[in-house]
Amino acid sequence: MRGERGAVGGEATTAERAFLFLGAVSALIAVGAGAIGAHVAPTYLAPPALELYDIAVRYQMLHAIALCIVAYACERTEGSRAAIAAGVLFVAGMLLFCGALYLHALAGLRQAARLAPFGGVSFIAGWACLAWAALRAGRTPRSRTTGTRSPR
């Protein structure tokens, strides 16, 4: 994936752009949802639903920032599979966990809450992948053909 860029500081790869874009858009939506939750939702939602809504907003914002970190990790790890997997898992977690809580809180769809644990597992796996990518960052990659370490 680094072939598009060469050295650090060049043009961003597709993965970096995608995760930075998704992180920024998710944060934008989370800020808007938070404002609605603070000013409008209390008049329409019961306290338990408002609490679910607030949890969804917090997790969405946290993982929106995490997606921006993943974009940086993709750059630092030359698009490692672990960094890309972390980003994909964070997106899946936001859709499943936050989406389920939003549906439960706003539409009263209690069955949607059954998806939340899958989103939670996606978040956990995403953080594990990001940690693995961080541990592997800076190591000299092995050549796929010879198994020896290739020079940088």
Stockholm file with secondary structure:
# STOCKHOLM 1.0

chainA/1-152         MRGERGAVGGEATTAERAFLFLGAVSALIAVGAGAIGAHVAPTYLAPPALELYDIAVRYQMLHAIALCIVAYACERTEGSRAAIAAGVLFVAGMLLFCGALYLHALAGLRQAARLAPFGGVSFIAGWACLAWAALRAGRTPRSRTTGTRSPR
#=GR chainA/1-152 SS CGGGTCSTTSSCCHHHHHHHHHHHHHHHHHHHHHHHHHHTHHHHSCHHHHHHHHHHHHHHHHHHHHHHHHHHHHHHTTSCHHHHHHHHHHHHHIIIIIHHHHHHHHHCCGGGGGGHHHHHHHHHHHHHHHHHHHHHTTCCCBCTTTCSBCCC
#=GC SS_cons         CGGGTCSTTSSCCHHHHHHHHHHHHHHHHHHHHHHHHHHTHHHHSCHHHHHHHHHHHHHHHHHHHHHHHHHHHHHHTTSCHHHHHHHHHHHHHIIIIIHHHHHHHHHCCGGGGGGHHHHHHHHHHHHHHHHHHHHHTTCCCBCTTTCSBCCC
//
